[in-house]
Amino acid sequence: MEKFQMCPKFEAAFELLGKRWTGLIIRSLLTGAKRFSDIQEIIPNLSARMLAERFKELEEHGIIVRKVYPEIPVRIEYELTEKGKDLEKAMDEIQKWAERWT
Amino acid sequence: MEKFQMCPKFEAAFELLGKRWTGLIIRSLLTGAKRFSDIQEIIPNLSARMLAERFKELEEHGIIVRKVYPEIPVRIEYELTEKGKDLEKAMDEIQKWAERWT
C-alpha cells in the first residue's frame, strides 16, 4: 500500500487562503496595486480593522507588499508579489469547483 | 472601480480543505476506495478519533461516501464521490503553488 507524506505546506496554504476575506482581497489585487481605501470600496462589508489584519498576514506570508510613495500626501499601496500573483490559477480552480458543486 | 461579490462558496471550500489531514485523506482516496484501517496505514500519524471526525465532515459535505458491504465480516469502505474526485485539479494546483513558494 502506498504511503503518503504529511504535507504541511499544502495545509498551511489552504489555512491561509481559507480565512474569511483573504480570497477576495487577493482577487481584487490581481487587477493591480490598490490603496487601503480602494479595497474598502471594492469590498464594502469588510471592516478597516479586519482588512488591516488580513493585509498584515498576507504581508508576513510574502503574498503582498506594502509600498510607500514619498509624495505629499504620502501614497501607500498594496500589491501582490510574484508569489501572490502565482496564486491566480489555483484560486480559479477552487472557485470553479465551488461553483460547480455548491 | 470594479466591485467584487463576497463569495461564501469559495471561502467555505478553502475552510473545509484547509483543515488538518483533510487534503491527505482526499489524496489517498484519489487512488480508490479504502477501508478505515487502510487510511490509518497510509497516514500513520493520524489518530482514529481524528480520522473518524474528518470522514464525518467529508461525508456531510458530499465529498466522500461510506459504503457498507454485507459480507461476513462486514466490509466498510470510504470512497470519493464525483464532487470529491473533481477536487483533484484544484488540489494539485495548490500543492504546486505551495511547493514552488514555501
Backbone of each chain as ProteinMPNN parsed JSONL, in Angstrom:
{"seq_chain_A": "MEKFQMCPKFEAAFELLGKRWTGLIIRSLLTGAKRFSDIQEIIPNLSARMLAERFKELEEHGIIVRKVYPEIPVRIEYELTEKGKDLEKAMDEIQKWAERWT", "coords_chain_A": {"N_chain_A": [[0.837, -1.201, 0.0], [0.518, 2.229, -0.852], [2.354, 4.919, 0.696], [1.721, 8.084, 2.162], [3.329, 11.186, 2.5], [2.904, 13.475, 5.064], [1.887, 16.694, 4.283], [2.786, 19.599, 5.249], [3.055, 22.082, 4.034], [1.085, 22.268, 2.101], [-1.247, 22.21, 3.675], [-0.859, 24.499, 5.192], [-1.025, 26.453, 3.247], [-3.707, 26.191, 2.412], [-4.953, 26.83, 4.79], [-4.269, 29.492, 5.229], [-5.365, 30.717, 2.91], [-7.991, 30.12, 3.168], [-9.073, 31.736, 5.043], [-11.487, 34.093, 6.169], [-12.341, 36.572, 3.822], [-9.807, 36.699, 2.704], [-9.428, 35.469, 0.185], [-10.96, 37.112, -1.474], [-9.649, 39.568, -1.139], [-7.151, 39.023, -2.279], [-7.994, 38.437, -4.85], [-8.981, 40.917, -5.628], [-6.657, 42.348, -5.771], [-5.399, 41.2, -7.895], [-5.953, 42.584, -10.151], [-4.288, 44.706, -10.07], [-2.185, 47.068, -8.188], [-3.456, 48.455, -5.151], [-4.896, 51.026, -3.054], [-5.524, 51.189, 0.493], [-8.084, 52.272, 0.91], [-9.233, 51.793, -1.557], [-9.669, 49.05, -1.579], [-11.478, 48.864, 0.47], [-13.601, 50.062, -0.755], [-14.164, 48.301, -2.809], [-14.816, 45.991, -1.422], [-17.254, 46.286, 0.451], [-18.323, 45.277, 2.858], [-16.247, 44.585, 4.456], [-14.478, 45.278, 7.34], [-12.35, 48.021, 8.445], [-10.556, 47.316, 10.426], [-10.4, 44.524, 10.151], [-9.459, 44.341, 7.535], [-6.935, 45.489, 7.81], [-5.749, 43.58, 9.42], [-5.774, 41.309, 7.758], [-4.175, 42.206, 5.619], [-1.779, 42.416, 6.984], [-1.228, 39.735, 7.654], [-1.015, 38.652, 5.071], [1.138, 40.039, 4.112], [3.13, 39.15, 5.852], [3.29, 36.554, 4.969], [4.457, 36.903, 2.578], [2.885, 37.398, 0.351], [1.671, 39.732, -0.377], [2.905, 43.087, -0.892], [3.698, 46.091, 0.745], [3.753, 49.287, -0.409], [5.305, 52.373, -0.065], [4.947, 55.566, -1.213], [6.794, 58.421, -1.34], [5.212, 60.964, -1.467], [3.336, 64.052, -1.348], [0.127, 64.339, -0.274], [1.412, 61.416, 1.463], [1.515, 58.369, -0.395], [0.209, 55.173, -0.13], [0.395, 51.905, -1.205], [-0.867, 48.611, -1.838], [0.386, 45.654, -3.154], [0.355, 42.61, -5.074], [2.924, 40.214, -4.677], [5.258, 38.283, -6.715], [4.86, 35.684, -5.842], [2.292, 35.955, -4.806], [0.808, 36.672, -7.103], [1.035, 34.354, -8.475], [-0.832, 32.738, -7.413], [-3.171, 32.831, -8.786], [-4.136, 30.847, -10.663], [-4.578, 28.537, -9.072], [-6.499, 29.547, -7.324], [-8.564, 30.117, -9.07], [-9.245, 27.52, -9.838], [-10.252, 26.36, -7.486], [-12.37, 28.052, -7.077], [-13.935, 27.481, -9.34], [-14.55, 24.823, -8.852], [-16.035, 25.104, -6.474], [-18.192, 26.531, -7.454], [-19.284, 24.726, -9.251], [-20.226, 22.716, -7.568], [-21.545, 23.568, -5.263]], "CA_chain_A": [[0.0, 0.0, 0.0], [1.318, 3.453, -0.936], [2.376, 5.768, 1.901], [1.77, 9.499, 1.828], [3.953, 12.067, 3.463], [2.176, 14.637, 5.524], [2.418, 17.878, 3.595], [2.388, 20.801, 5.996], [2.991, 23.243, 3.136], [-0.237, 22.24, 1.478], [-2.25, 22.593, 4.664], [-0.635, 25.894, 5.572], [-1.549, 27.272, 2.148], [-5.163, 26.18, 2.487], [-5.38, 27.51, 6.011], [-4.142, 30.93, 4.994], [-6.254, 31.192, 1.849], [-9.373, 29.859, 3.556], [-9.565, 32.714, 6.003], [-12.517, 34.974, 5.648], [-11.965, 37.771, 3.05], [-8.477, 36.618, 2.088], [-9.573, 35.177, -1.243], [-11.457, 38.323, -2.14], [-8.597, 40.602, -1.133], [-6.165, 38.639, -3.297], [-8.604, 38.576, -6.173], [-9.1, 42.321, -6.023], [-5.314, 42.841, -6.086], [-4.938, 40.603, -9.155], [-6.11, 43.56, -11.232], [-3.323, 45.791, -9.906], [-1.968, 47.611, -6.846], [-4.587, 49.251, -4.646], [-4.778, 51.639, -1.739], [-6.398, 50.64, 1.532], [-9.456, 52.742, 0.694], [-9.769, 51.145, -2.762], [-10.161, 47.713, -1.201], [-12.706, 49.092, 1.25], [-14.681, 50.391, -1.689], [-14.462, 47.084, -3.566], [-15.426, 45.005, -0.509], [-17.831, 47.212, 1.44], [-18.626, 44.646, 4.153], [-15.004, 44.288, 5.168], [-14.142, 46.408, 8.224], [-10.973, 48.501, 8.359], [-9.756, 46.538, 11.355], [-10.19, 43.213, 9.552], [-8.603, 44.496, 6.353], [-5.567, 45.719, 8.293], [-5.27, 42.291, 9.922], [-5.529, 40.448, 6.601], [-3.002, 42.751, 4.922], [-0.609, 42.077, 7.783], [-0.973, 38.303, 7.453], [-0.575, 38.393, 3.698], [2.488, 40.592, 4.006], [4.01, 38.218, 6.576], [3.458, 35.354, 4.144], [5.111, 37.256, 1.309], [1.917, 37.36, -0.751], [1.54, 41.123, -0.825], [3.933, 44.003, -0.401], [3.168, 47.425, 1.026], [4.686, 50.256, -0.981], [5.084, 53.739, 0.396], [5.464, 56.548, -2.151], [7.006, 59.665, -0.56], [4.586, 62.141, -2.076], [2.56, 64.789, -0.355], [0.244, 63.446, 0.897], [2.066, 60.137, 1.202], [0.626, 57.387, -1.028], [0.558, 53.809, 0.276], [-0.345, 50.924, -2.0], [-0.615, 47.196, -1.577], [0.33, 44.892, -4.395], [0.749, 41.205, -4.993], [4.272, 39.813, -5.069], [5.195, 37.199, -7.699], [4.24, 34.562, -5.12], [0.86, 36.24, -4.712], [0.212, 36.601, -8.445], [1.079, 32.955, -8.9], [-1.992, 32.041, -6.828], [-4.381, 33.016, -9.594], [-4.643, 29.611, -11.259], [-5.105, 27.677, -8.011], [-7.728, 30.142, -6.801], [-9.583, 29.906, -10.092], [-9.688, 26.122, -9.834], [-11.103, 26.172, -6.3], [-13.588, 28.81, -7.35], [-14.746, 26.738, -10.309], [-15.065, 23.644, -8.147], [-17.077, 25.547, -5.537], [-19.378, 26.908, -8.233], [-19.891, 23.526, -9.841], [-20.748, 21.715, -6.642], [-22.252, 24.048, -4.065]], "C_chain_A": [[0.878, 1.26, 0.0], [1.284, 4.236, 0.39], [2.423, 7.232, 1.452], [2.507, 10.255, 2.914], [2.946, 13.154, 3.821], [2.75, 15.857, 4.805], [1.984, 19.156, 4.283], [2.291, 22.043, 5.112], [1.605, 23.387, 2.53], [-1.294, 22.743, 2.454], [-2.1, 24.047, 5.093], [-1.211, 26.819, 4.501], [-3.069, 27.343, 2.219], [-5.668, 26.94, 3.701], [-5.352, 29.026, 5.826], [-5.224, 31.421, 4.03], [-7.725, 31.004, 2.202], [-9.926, 30.864, 4.546], [-10.537, 33.679, 5.358], [-11.911, 36.223, 5.017], [-10.656, 37.621, 2.291], [-8.567, 36.386, 0.581], [-9.999, 36.41, -2.024], [-10.405, 39.417, -2.218], [-7.568, 40.288, -2.216], [-6.753, 38.846, -4.695], [-8.685, 40.038, -6.59], [-7.731, 42.937, -6.327], [-4.761, 42.254, -7.388], [-5.076, 41.579, -10.329], [-5.174, 44.764, -11.068], [-3.242, 46.293, -8.473], [-3.16, 48.481, -6.43], [-4.211, 49.922, -3.329], [-5.76, 50.969, -0.78], [-7.872, 50.999, 1.234], [-10.075, 52.148, -0.574], [-10.386, 49.798, -2.404], [-11.45, 47.864, -0.401], [-13.901, 49.399, 0.355], [-15.121, 49.141, -2.452], [-15.211, 46.063, -2.696], [-16.062, 45.759, 0.657], [-18.089, 46.574, 2.814], [-17.403, 44.364, 5.015], [-14.606, 45.492, 6.025], [-12.671, 46.789, 8.082], [-10.048, 47.676, 9.252], [-9.393, 45.176, 10.758], [-9.262, 43.302, 8.337], [-7.145, 44.688, 6.769], [-4.945, 44.398, 8.755], [-4.898, 41.356, 8.753], [-4.301, 40.908, 5.814], [-1.716, 42.341, 5.657], [-0.232, 40.592, 7.582], [-0.399, 38.021, 6.065], [0.832, 38.939, 3.459], [3.498, 39.643, 4.675], [4.278, 36.946, 5.77], [4.056, 35.663, 2.768], [4.18, 37.251, 0.113], [1.616, 38.763, -1.273], [2.714, 41.932, -0.285], [3.292, 45.389, -0.284], [4.18, 48.425, 0.501], [4.318, 51.668, -0.566], [5.744, 54.698, -0.6], [5.572, 57.889, -1.445], [6.511, 60.912, -1.292], [3.903, 62.931, -0.966], [1.138, 64.941, -0.881], [0.831, 62.089, 0.488], [1.052, 59.155, 0.58], [1.112, 55.995, -0.641], [-0.278, 52.839, -0.55], [0.075, 49.511, -1.633], [-0.633, 46.48, -2.909], [0.79, 43.461, -4.196], [2.216, 41.049, -5.386], [4.137, 38.766, -6.186], [4.521, 35.971, -7.087], [2.719, 34.733, -5.046], [0.172, 36.111, -6.064], [0.098, 35.158, -8.912], [-0.086, 32.139, -8.319], [-3.213, 32.023, -7.745], [-4.979, 31.693, -10.094], [-5.281, 28.696, -10.197], [-6.428, 28.226, -7.477], [-8.873, 29.985, -7.792], [-10.132, 28.483, -10.047], [-10.615, 25.827, -8.643], [-12.452, 26.865, -6.521], [-14.513, 28.028, -8.284], [-15.354, 25.503, -9.657], [-16.237, 24.039, -7.243], [-18.354, 25.918, -6.29], [-20.071, 25.695, -8.844], [-20.686, 22.73, -8.823], [-21.516, 22.256, -5.457], [-23.314, 25.084, -4.414]], "O_chain_A": [[1.851, 1.35, 0.749], [0.286, 4.204, 1.109], [3.092, 7.567, 0.474], [2.327, 9.992, 4.103], [2.236, 13.674, 2.96], [3.967, 16.023, 4.733], [0.948, 19.731, 3.95], [1.525, 22.958, 5.414], [1.04, 24.478, 2.46], [-2.124, 23.586, 2.114], [-3.09, 24.74, 5.327], [-1.812, 27.846, 4.817], [-3.653, 28.42, 2.103], [-6.696, 27.615, 3.638], [-6.28, 29.737, 6.211], [-5.909, 32.409, 4.297], [-8.599, 31.643, 1.615], [-11.117, 30.845, 4.854], [-10.427, 34.03, 4.183], [-11.053, 36.865, 5.622], [-10.419, 38.348, 1.326], [-7.866, 37.031, -0.198], [-9.465, 36.707, -3.092], [-10.282, 40.107, -3.231], [-7.162, 41.169, -2.974], [-6.09, 39.362, -5.596], [-8.485, 40.368, -7.759], [-7.644, 43.928, -7.053], [-3.77, 42.752, -7.922], [-4.416, 41.432, -11.358], [-5.255, 45.726, -11.832], [-4.103, 45.992, -7.646], [-3.782, 49.149, -7.257], [-3.337, 49.458, -2.596], [-6.692, 50.279, -1.194], [-8.764, 50.153, 1.299], [-11.296, 52.013, -0.665], [-11.475, 49.452, -2.863], [-12.393, 47.091, -0.571], [-15.042, 49.049, 0.659], [-16.31, 48.95, -2.708], [-16.111, 45.368, -3.166], [-15.47, 45.858, 1.732], [-18.072, 47.273, 3.827], [-17.525, 43.952, 6.169], [-14.419, 46.592, 5.506], [-11.849, 45.979, 7.653], [-8.911, 47.378, 8.885], [-8.249, 44.729, 10.842], [-8.395, 42.45, 8.138], [-6.235, 44.124, 6.161], [-3.768, 44.135, 8.512], [-3.852, 40.707, 8.766], [-3.485, 40.088, 5.393], [-0.715, 41.975, 5.041], [0.934, 40.257, 7.37], [0.559, 37.265, 5.906], [1.612, 38.366, 2.699], [4.57, 39.374, 4.133], [5.346, 36.342, 5.872], [4.146, 34.787, 1.908], [4.633, 37.113, -1.023], [1.342, 38.953, -2.457], [3.411, 41.519, 0.642], [2.464, 45.789, -1.104], [5.339, 48.415, 0.918], [3.172, 52.097, -0.7], [6.957, 54.647, -0.805], [4.566, 58.439, -0.998], [7.29, 61.784, -1.678], [3.896, 62.526, 0.197], [0.954, 65.634, -1.881], [0.753, 61.68, -0.67], [-0.112, 59.117, 0.978], [2.29, 55.676, -0.806], [-1.504, 52.938, -0.589], [1.193, 49.256, -1.187], [-1.55, 46.665, -3.708], [1.526, 43.153, -3.259], [2.683, 41.69, -6.328], [3.022, 38.405, -6.561], [3.714, 35.306, -7.735], [1.965, 33.773, -5.205], [-0.904, 35.523, -6.171], [-0.82, 34.796, -9.649], [-0.291, 30.986, -8.698], [-4.169, 31.286, -7.506], [-6.18, 31.456, -9.96], [-6.37, 28.157, -10.396], [-7.361, 27.469, -7.212], [-10.015, 29.748, -7.399], [-11.334, 28.267, -10.199], [-11.625, 25.136, -8.782], [-13.513, 26.332, -6.195], [-15.717, 27.929, -8.046], [-16.52, 25.178, -9.879], [-17.287, 23.396, -7.246], [-19.46, 25.652, -5.82], [-21.298, 25.651, -8.937], [-21.706, 22.132, -9.164], [-22.094, 21.474, -4.702], [-23.999, 25.589, -3.524]]}, "seq_chain_B": "MEKFQMCPKFEAAFELLGKRWTGLIIRSLLTGAKRFSDIQEIIPNLSARMLAERFKELEEHGIIVRKVYPEIPVRIEYELTEKGKDLEKAMDEIQKWAERWT", "coords_chain_B": {"N_chain_B": [[-14.468, 51.963, -10.31], [-14.023, 48.45, -10.063], [-16.403, 46.172, -8.56], [-16.472, 43.566, -6.158], [-18.249, 40.616, -5.522], [-18.783, 39.154, -2.432], [-17.758, 35.863, -1.949], [-19.07, 33.293, -0.532], [-19.059, 30.557, -1.023], [-16.567, 29.955, -2.077], [-14.901, 30.556, 0.094], [-15.867, 28.75, 1.969], [-15.158, 26.348, 0.801], [-12.349, 26.499, 0.877], [-11.986, 26.598, 3.605], [-12.889, 24.128, 4.512], [-11.166, 22.374, 3.107], [-8.73, 23.149, 4.042], [-8.424, 22.154, 6.546], [-6.647, 20.339, 9.034], [-5.15, 17.353, 7.882], [-7.191, 16.801, 6.061], [-6.653, 17.266, 3.315], [-4.723, 15.298, 2.787], [-6.182, 12.962, 3.31], [-8.134, 13.053, 1.318], [-6.456, 12.956, -0.905], [-5.364, 10.412, -0.593], [-7.572, 8.882, -1.096], [-8.001, 9.343, -3.744], [-6.78, 7.423, -5.233], [-8.463, 5.327, -5.107], [-11.2, 3.478, -3.468], [-11.075, 3.018, 0.079], [-10.534, 1.218, 3.153], [-11.124, 2.063, 6.618], [-8.91, 1.261, 8.141], [-6.981, 1.086, 6.165], [-6.46, 3.737, 5.537], [-5.417, 4.569, 7.93], [-3.065, 3.182, 7.877], [-1.785, 4.337, 5.733], [-1.522, 6.986, 6.541], [0.139, 7.311, 9.134], [0.394, 9.028, 11.375], [-2.071, 10.023, 11.947], [-4.722, 10.048, 14.145], [-7.222, 7.618, 15.179], [-9.542, 8.743, 16.17], [-9.47, 11.33, 15.117], [-9.473, 10.749, 12.385], [-11.993, 9.59, 12.112], [-13.557, 11.806, 12.646], [-12.88, 13.53, 10.536], [-13.706, 12.0, 8.319], [-16.428, 12.058, 8.804], [-17.058, 14.804, 8.495], [-16.347, 15.125, 5.793], [-18.127, 13.422, 4.605], [-20.536, 14.656, 5.269], [-20.277, 16.903, 3.701], [-20.586, 15.855, 1.246], [-18.393, 14.85, -0.102], [-17.097, 12.473, 0.286], [-18.246, 9.04, 0.34], [-19.679, 6.557, 2.388], [-19.47, 3.17, 2.194], [-21.192, 0.212, 2.847], [-20.598, -3.149, 2.816], [-22.427, -6.038, 2.85], [-20.986, -8.416, 3.966], [-19.417, -11.286, 5.554], [-16.746, -11.092, 7.647], [-18.432, -7.879, 7.984], [-17.778, -5.446, 5.453], [-16.497, -2.242, 5.253], [-16.152, 0.59, 3.32], [-14.621, 3.654, 2.244], [-15.218, 6.073, -0.155], [-14.434, 8.482, -2.74], [-16.872, 10.773, -3.883], [-18.306, 11.965, -7.013], [-18.115, 14.706, -6.809], [-16.054, 14.852, -4.944], [-13.926, 13.614, -6.345], [-13.581, 15.449, -8.29], [-12.093, 17.39, -7.158], [-9.438, 17.024, -7.584], [-7.818, 18.461, -9.505], [-7.809, 21.128, -8.567], [-6.642, 20.74, -6.062], [-4.148, 19.807, -6.796], [-3.119, 22.119, -7.991], [-2.897, 23.931, -5.85], [-1.115, 22.515, -4.303], [1.137, 22.516, -6.0], [1.679, 25.229, -6.091], [2.284, 25.683, -3.381], [4.573, 24.156, -3.163], [6.285, 25.448, -4.918], [6.712, 27.876, -3.669], [7.18, 27.759, -0.894]], "CA_chain_B": [[-13.712, 50.836, -9.722], [-14.814, 47.204, -10.073], [-16.876, 45.701, -7.249], [-16.482, 42.117, -6.079], [-19.195, 39.998, -4.617], [-18.3, 38.198, -1.453], [-18.099, 34.521, -2.405], [-19.001, 32.377, 0.61], [-18.755, 29.209, -1.501], [-15.116, 29.868, -2.21], [-14.302, 30.513, 1.423], [-16.267, 27.503, 2.618], [-14.334, 25.281, 0.214], [-10.998, 26.607, 1.426], [-12.011, 26.305, 5.041], [-13.002, 22.676, 4.648], [-9.991, 21.679, 2.573], [-7.549, 23.572, 4.779], [-8.331, 21.518, 7.856], [-5.538, 19.394, 9.148], [-5.324, 15.977, 7.377], [-8.228, 16.64, 5.038], [-6.028, 17.152, 1.996], [-4.082, 13.985, 2.686], [-7.227, 11.923, 3.249], [-8.702, 13.095, -0.04], [-5.444, 12.495, -1.857], [-5.193, 8.963, -0.521], [-8.759, 8.256, -1.696], [-7.992, 9.547, -5.199], [-6.317, 6.188, -5.884], [-9.5, 4.289, -4.993], [-11.876, 3.303, -2.18], [-10.21, 2.477, 1.133], [-11.114, 0.977, 4.469], [-10.614, 2.919, 7.695], [-7.562, 0.809, 8.528], [-6.054, 1.41, 5.07], [-6.061, 5.146, 5.682], [-4.541, 4.642, 9.107], [-1.748, 2.672, 7.484], [-1.195, 5.32, 4.807], [-1.209, 8.213, 7.299], [0.312, 6.75, 10.474], [0.274, 9.992, 12.473], [-3.458, 10.44, 12.095], [-5.393, 9.201, 15.141], [-8.517, 7.058, 14.773], [-10.575, 9.713, 16.526], [-9.416, 12.423, 14.144], [-9.889, 10.231, 11.076], [-13.462, 9.439, 12.152], [-14.114, 13.162, 12.577], [-12.688, 14.033, 9.168], [-14.608, 11.243, 7.451], [-17.79, 12.546, 9.042], [-17.165, 16.116, 7.839], [-16.292, 14.974, 4.333], [-19.39, 12.793, 4.209], [-21.557, 15.706, 5.373], [-20.106, 17.828, 2.576], [-20.794, 15.135, -0.019], [-17.114, 14.637, -0.781], [-16.894, 11.023, 0.311], [-19.412, 8.239, 0.688], [-19.321, 5.371, 3.177], [-20.201, 2.032, 1.633], [-21.191, -0.964, 3.719], [-20.829, -4.364, 2.048], [-22.935, -7.022, 3.819], [-20.245, -9.673, 3.93], [-19.028, -11.692, 6.9], [-17.219, -9.929, 8.409], [-18.887, -6.739, 7.183], [-16.688, -4.63, 4.917], [-16.899, -0.832, 5.122], [-15.159, 1.354, 2.57], [-14.883, 5.075, 2.009], [-14.726, 6.473, -1.475], [-14.774, 9.834, -3.174], [-17.996, 10.98, -4.802], [-17.861, 12.737, -8.184], [-17.715, 16.014, -6.259], [-14.753, 14.671, -4.321], [-12.902, 13.338, -7.377], [-13.413, 16.674, -9.067], [-11.167, 18.275, -6.428], [-8.036, 16.688, -7.856], [-7.079, 19.507, -10.211], [-7.628, 22.266, -7.669], [-5.681, 20.373, -5.023], [-2.828, 19.778, -7.434], [-2.63, 23.485, -8.224], [-2.474, 24.486, -4.56], [0.09, 21.769, -3.936], [2.261, 23.003, -6.804], [1.985, 26.585, -5.608], [2.932, 25.57, -2.063], [5.934, 23.631, -3.362], [7.112, 26.459, -5.589], [6.945, 29.116, -2.92], [7.43, 27.66, 0.554]], "C_chain_B": [[-14.59, 49.584, -9.671], [-15.252, 46.816, -8.652], [-16.842, 44.175, -7.264], [-17.586, 41.67, -5.137], [-18.403, 39.113, -3.669], [-18.679, 36.805, -1.946], [-17.985, 33.501, -1.273], [-18.682, 30.943, 0.196], [-17.258, 28.962, -1.548], [-14.467, 29.721, -0.839], [-14.641, 29.22, 2.161], [-15.418, 26.341, 2.102], [-12.933, 25.305, 0.812], [-10.947, 26.233, 2.897], [-12.047, 24.799, 5.277], [-11.683, 21.986, 4.269], [-8.713, 22.029, 3.33], [-7.411, 22.915, 6.139], [-7.234, 20.465, 7.865], [-5.952, 17.991, 8.702], [-6.295, 15.849, 6.221], [-7.63, 16.447, 3.639], [-5.417, 15.776, 1.771], [-5.108, 12.857, 2.558], [-7.82, 11.878, 1.84], [-7.691, 12.555, -1.043], [-5.292, 10.976, -1.805], [-6.409, 8.229, -1.085], [-8.817, 8.436, -3.218], [-7.512, 8.291, -5.941], [-7.325, 5.042, -5.711], [-10.085, 4.192, -3.593], [-10.931, 2.64, -1.172], [-11.029, 2.17, 2.385], [-10.479, 1.929, 5.477], [-9.158, 2.557, 8.01], [-6.528, 1.065, 7.428], [-5.528, 2.834, 5.232], [-5.122, 5.295, 6.877], [-3.128, 4.152, 8.78], [-1.012, 3.69, 6.601], [-0.739, 6.577, 5.552], [-1.025, 7.839, 8.773], [0.127, 7.751, 11.612], [-1.153, 10.442, 12.764], [-4.173, 9.492, 13.063], [-6.749, 8.719, 14.622], [-9.641, 8.053, 15.046], [-10.654, 10.828, 15.481], [-9.876, 11.952, 12.76], [-11.413, 10.094, 11.021], [-14.138, 10.796, 12.002], [-14.029, 13.725, 11.148], [-13.601, 13.307, 8.174], [-16.032, 11.777, 7.572], [-18.007, 13.892, 8.334], [-17.237, 15.973, 6.321], [-17.568, 14.32, 3.801], [-20.515, 13.839, 4.218], [-21.484, 16.702, 4.206], [-20.232, 17.118, 1.221], [-19.528, 14.862, -0.798], [-16.72, 13.161, -0.771], [-18.21, 10.326, 0.624], [-18.911, 6.974, 1.391], [-20.14, 4.218, 2.643], [-20.055, 0.812, 2.526], [-21.52, -2.185, 2.862], [-21.234, -5.473, 3.017], [-22.264, -8.385, 3.659], [-20.0, -10.099, 5.366], [-17.527, -11.924, 6.91], [-17.593, -8.776, 7.471], [-17.684, -5.914, 6.69], [-17.22, -3.213, 4.724], [-15.795, -0.085, 4.394], [-15.619, 2.791, 2.364], [-14.385, 5.399, 0.615], [-15.166, 7.878, -1.842], [-16.018, 9.803, -4.049], [-17.454, 11.691, -6.05], [-17.383, 14.124, -7.753], [-16.316, 15.942, -5.649], [-13.644, 14.455, -5.341], [-12.57, 14.594, -8.157], [-12.475, 17.673, -8.383], [-9.716, 18.105, -6.86], [-7.244, 17.848, -8.469], [-6.78, 20.704, -9.295], [-6.58, 21.954, -6.595], [-4.261, 20.303, -5.573], [-2.257, 21.183, -7.609], [-2.146, 24.135, -6.926], [-1.166, 23.823, -4.118], [1.306, 22.315, -4.694], [2.678, 24.404, -6.361], [2.777, 26.51, -4.305], [4.37, 25.068, -2.218], [6.848, 24.662, -4.011], [7.553, 27.542, -4.62], [7.255, 28.964, -1.444], [8.467, 26.589, 0.869]], "O_chain_B": [[-15.756, 49.651, -9.284], [-14.556, 47.097, -7.677], [-17.153, 43.56, -8.285], [-17.818, 42.276, -4.091], [-17.472, 38.415, -4.073], [-19.829, 36.591, -2.328], [-16.923, 32.911, -1.075], [-18.097, 30.191, 0.975], [-16.757, 27.92, -1.126], [-13.598, 28.873, -0.636], [-13.812, 28.668, 2.884], [-15.012, 25.466, 2.867], [-12.396, 24.269, 1.203], [-9.984, 25.627, 3.367], [-11.332, 24.269, 6.128], [-11.165, 21.143, 5.0], [-7.729, 21.292, 3.267], [-6.399, 23.094, 6.815], [-6.943, 19.809, 6.865], [-7.003, 17.5, 9.112], [-6.229, 14.876, 5.469], [-8.057, 15.573, 2.884], [-5.573, 15.172, 0.709], [-4.917, 11.916, 1.788], [-7.984, 10.809, 1.253], [-8.045, 11.779, -1.93], [-5.114, 10.328, -2.836], [-6.294, 7.078, -1.506], [-9.591, 7.761, -3.897], [-7.8, 8.115, -7.125], [-7.06, 3.914, -6.127], [-9.537, 4.752, -2.643], [-10.098, 1.809, -1.536], [-12.069, 2.778, 2.635], [-9.432, 2.522, 5.218], [-8.296, 3.429, 8.128], [-5.344, 1.239, 7.714], [-4.335, 3.101, 5.087], [-4.155, 6.055, 6.83], [-2.139, 4.639, 9.327], [0.2, 3.876, 6.708], [0.299, 7.157, 5.232], [-1.939, 8.031, 9.575], [-0.26, 7.358, 12.712], [-1.397, 11.165, 13.73], [-4.225, 8.284, 12.832], [-7.344, 9.336, 13.739], [-10.572, 8.187, 14.252], [-11.732, 11.213, 15.028], [-10.583, 12.672, 12.055], [-12.043, 10.437, 10.02], [-15.156, 10.924, 11.322], [-14.981, 14.312, 10.635], [-14.194, 13.933, 7.296], [-16.743, 11.927, 6.578], [-19.017, 14.089, 7.659], [-18.061, 16.601, 5.656], [-18.026, 14.622, 2.699], [-21.333, 13.899, 3.3], [-22.496, 17.262, 3.785], [-20.006, 17.726, 0.175], [-19.57, 14.664, -2.013], [-16.089, 12.668, -1.706], [-19.159, 10.942, 1.109], [-17.876, 6.408, 1.039], [-21.37, 4.275, 2.638], [-18.95, 0.429, 2.909], [-22.588, -2.253, 2.253], [-20.463, -5.816, 3.914], [-22.895, -9.367, 3.27], [-20.333, -9.367, 6.297], [-17.053, -12.853, 6.257], [-17.137, -8.706, 6.329], [-16.71, -5.715, 7.416], [-18.266, -3.012, 4.107], [-14.636, -0.124, 4.805], [-16.811, 3.097, 2.317], [-13.265, 5.044, 0.247], [-16.152, 8.394, -1.315], [-16.186, 8.897, -4.866], [-16.261, 11.985, -6.121], [-16.388, 14.643, -8.259], [-15.503, 16.851, -5.817], [-12.562, 15.031, -5.229], [-11.446, 14.786, -8.621], [-12.11, 18.688, -8.976], [-8.866, 18.937, -6.544], [-6.147, 18.175, -8.015], [-5.661, 21.216, -9.256], [-5.743, 22.794, -6.265], [-3.3, 20.687, -4.906], [-1.065, 21.409, -7.402], [-1.114, 24.806, -6.906], [-0.246, 24.48, -3.629], [2.364, 22.546, -4.108], [3.864, 24.719, -6.269], [3.799, 27.177, -4.141], [5.269, 25.5, -1.497], [8.035, 24.741, -3.694], [8.658, 28.07, -4.743], [7.569, 29.957, -0.789], [8.796, 26.373, 2.035]]}, "name": "protein", "num_of_chains": 2, "seq": "MEKFQMCPKFEAAFELLGKRWTGLIIRSLLTGAKRFSDIQEIIPNLSARMLAERFKELEEHGIIVRKVYPEIPVRIEYELTEKGKDLEKAMDEIQKWAERWTMEKFQMCPKFEAAFELLGKRWTGLIIRSLLTGAKRFSDIQEIIPNLSARMLAERFKELEEHGIIVRKVYPEIPVRIEYELTEKGKDLEKAMDEIQKWAERWT"}
